[in-house]
Amino acid sequence: MLKQLQQRLAKEKKDKSIFDIVLYDSSIKGKSRPDDLDLAVIFRQGALRERLDRIQEIKRKIEPGKKVDIKGILLEELFQKEFFARSGLFLEGISIFDRCPFAEKIGFSAYSLFVYSLKSKTHSQKVQFNYLLRGRGRQGILEMMNGKLLSPGAVLISLPHSLEFEEILQRNSIPHKKTDILIRT
């Protein structure tokens, strides 16, 4: 899907008034709904009327039959708290122009911080979970998911793997809290 969008919107990459077009729909989270797309066109400049016209041109280039929601925003407005889609763009968005996470394009990496407790687990269950995390004679899930153990009970997991890690915690009935964060790279 990303490659198709990049091909269909190749002309827009040359448009100096557009900083980027970001895909931030539910398929980014692994909850694929191929008939629904959420895009943000991030403009460097332009009057509102020009930006709205440009969004309509872009919408026509997307595959017919797709439900498309396109938000247009000026680059300077992207960082304002009034722009509600900003956390989704920063944490989960994919740059269509560069085919990389949008956070990386602006100098950050997106992670989920998991704080969990093994307090109610038996010694054996705690050992098993630690083997699962770090591996024992094979690769552990932290390495597989580009994660980092910060301290006992706290791990960072790269955002694309956060749902998968959360399912592991839930399957093992491990109480936890999750916070999505950006880390400067």
C-alpha positions as CSV (number, residue, x, y, z in Angstrom):
1,M,0.0,0.0,0.0
2,L,2.8,2.5,0.9
3,K,4.6,1.8,-2.3
4,Q,1.4,2.4,-4.3
5,L,0.8,5.7,-2.5
6,Q,4.4,6.7,-3.1
7,Q,4.0,6.0,-6.9
8,R,0.6,7.8,-7.2
9,L,1.8,10.8,-5.2
10,A,5.4,11.1,-6.7
11,K,4.6,14.5,-8.3
12,E,3.7,15.9,-4.9
13,K,7.2,15.2,-3.6
14,K,8.5,17.8,-6.1
15,D,6.0,20.4,-4.9
16,K,8.0,22.8,-2.7
17,S,4.9,23.9,-0.8
18,I,4.5,20.3,0.6
19,F,6.8,19.2,3.3
20,D,5.5,15.6,3.4
21,I,2.4,13.4,3.2
22,V,2.0,11.1,6.1
23,L,0.0,7.9,6.4
24,Y,-1.3,7.3,9.9
25,D,-4.2,5.0,9.6
26,S,-5.0,1.9,11.5
27,S,-3.1,-0.3,9.1
28,I,0.1,1.2,10.6
29,K,-0.9,-0.4,13.9
30,G,-1.4,-3.8,12.3
31,K,-5.2,-3.4,12.3
32,S,-5.6,-3.5,8.6
33,R,-8.7,-1.9,7.1
34,P,-7.7,-1.6,3.4
35,D,-10.8,0.4,2.4
36,D,-9.9,3.2,4.8
37,L,-6.9,5.6,4.7
38,D,-6.0,8.5,6.9
39,L,-3.5,10.9,5.4
40,A,-2.0,14.3,6.5
41,V,-0.6,16.7,4.0
42,I,1.9,18.9,5.7
43,F,2.3,22.1,3.9
44,R,5.3,24.4,4.2
45,Q,3.2,27.4,3.0
46,G,0.1,28.4,1.0
47,A,-3.2,30.1,1.5
48,L,-6.0,28.0,2.8
49,R,-7.9,28.0,-0.5
50,E,-4.7,26.7,-2.3
51,R,-4.1,24.0,0.3
52,L,-7.8,22.8,0.1
53,D,-7.6,22.7,-3.7
54,R,-4.3,20.7,-3.5
55,I,-5.9,18.2,-1.0
56,Q,-8.7,17.6,-3.5
57,E,-6.2,16.9,-6.3
58,I,-4.4,14.5,-4.1
59,K,-7.6,12.8,-3.1
60,R,-8.4,12.2,-6.8
61,K,-5.1,10.4,-7.2
62,I,-5.8,7.8,-4.6
63,E,-7.4,4.5,-5.6
64,P,-11.1,4.9,-6.4
65,G,-13.4,3.2,-3.9
66,K,-11.1,3.9,-1.0
67,K,-12.5,5.9,1.9
68,V,-9.9,8.6,2.4
69,D,-9.7,11.2,5.1
70,I,-7.0,13.8,4.3
71,K,-6.1,16.5,6.8
72,G,-4.1,19.5,5.6
73,I,-1.9,21.4,8.0
74,L,0.9,23.9,7.9
75,L,4.3,22.7,9.2
76,E,4.2,25.4,11.9
77,E,0.8,24.2,13.1
78,L,1.9,20.6,13.4
79,F,3.4,21.3,16.8
80,Q,0.4,23.1,18.3
81,K,-1.6,21.3,21.0
82,E,-4.8,22.2,19.2
83,F,-3.9,19.8,16.4
84,F,-5.4,16.6,17.7
85,A,-3.8,14.2,15.2
86,R,-0.3,15.2,16.0
87,S,0.5,12.4,18.4
88,G,-0.7,9.8,15.8
89,L,1.5,11.4,13.2
90,F,4.6,11.5,15.4
91,L,4.2,8.1,16.9
92,E,2.7,6.0,14.2
93,G,2.9,8.0,11.0
94,I,4.8,6.8,7.9
95,S,6.2,9.4,5.5
96,I,5.0,8.6,2.0
97,F,7.8,10.6,0.4
98,D,10.6,8.7,2.3
99,R,8.9,5.5,3.3
100,C,10.1,5.7,6.8
101,P,8.5,6.5,10.2
102,F,7.6,10.2,10.3
103,A,9.2,10.5,13.8
104,E,12.6,9.5,12.2
105,K,12.3,12.2,9.6
106,I,12.1,14.8,12.3
107,G,14.9,13.2,14.4
108,F,13.0,10.9,16.8
109,S,12.3,7.2,17.4
110,A,8.9,6.0,18.6
111,Y,8.7,3.5,21.5
112,S,6.2,2.2,24.0
113,L,7.3,2.2,27.6
114,F,5.9,-0.8,29.5
115,V,6.0,-0.8,33.2
116,Y,4.9,-4.2,34.5
117,S,4.8,-6.2,37.8
118,L,5.7,-9.8,38.4
119,K,4.8,-9.5,42.0
120,S,1.9,-12.0,41.9
121,K,4.0,-14.6,40.0
122,T,5.8,-17.6,41.4
123,H,9.5,-17.8,41.3
124,S,9.3,-20.2,38.4
125,Q,6.9,-17.9,36.4
126,K,9.3,-15.0,37.0
127,V,12.2,-17.0,35.7
128,Q,10.3,-18.2,32.6
129,F,9.2,-14.6,31.8
130,N,12.8,-13.4,32.1
131,Y,13.9,-16.2,29.7
132,L,11.2,-15.1,27.3
133,L,12.4,-11.5,27.5
134,R,16.2,-12.0,27.3
135,G,16.3,-15.4,25.7
136,R,18.0,-18.6,26.8
137,G,20.0,-20.4,24.2
138,R,18.1,-18.4,21.6
139,Q,17.0,-14.8,20.8
140,G,14.7,-13.2,23.4
141,I,11.7,-11.1,22.5
142,L,13.4,-7.9,23.5
143,E,16.0,-8.4,20.8
144,M,13.4,-9.6,18.3
145,M,11.2,-6.5,19.0
146,N,14.0,-4.0,19.1
147,G,13.4,-3.5,22.8
148,K,15.5,-2.5,25.7
149,L,15.3,-3.5,29.3
150,L,15.5,-0.3,31.4
151,S,15.3,-1.9,34.8
152,P,13.4,-4.9,36.3
153,G,9.8,-4.2,35.4
154,A,10.4,-1.6,32.8
155,V,11.1,-2.1,29.1
156,L,11.1,0.0,25.9
157,I,9.6,-1.7,22.8
158,S,9.7,-0.2,19.3
159,L,6.3,1.1,18.5
160,P,5.6,-1.3,15.6
161,H,6.0,-4.2,18.0
162,S,4.1,-2.7,21.0
163,L,0.7,-4.4,20.3
164,E,2.5,-7.7,20.0
165,F,4.3,-7.2,23.3
166,E,1.2,-6.1,25.1
167,E,-0.6,-9.3,23.9
168,I,2.3,-11.3,25.5
169,L,1.8,-9.5,28.8
170,Q,-1.9,-10.0,28.6
171,R,-1.6,-13.7,27.7
172,N,0.7,-14.2,30.8
173,S,-1.7,-12.1,33.0
174,I,1.0,-9.6,33.8
175,P,-0.4,-6.3,35.0
176,H,1.2,-3.4,33.2
177,K,0.9,0.2,32.1
178,K,1.9,1.4,28.6
179,T,3.0,4.9,27.5
180,D,3.9,5.8,24.0
181,I,7.0,8.1,23.8
182,L,9.4,9.7,21.4
183,I,13.1,9.6,22.0
184,R,15.5,11.9,20.2
185,T,17.9,10.0,18.0
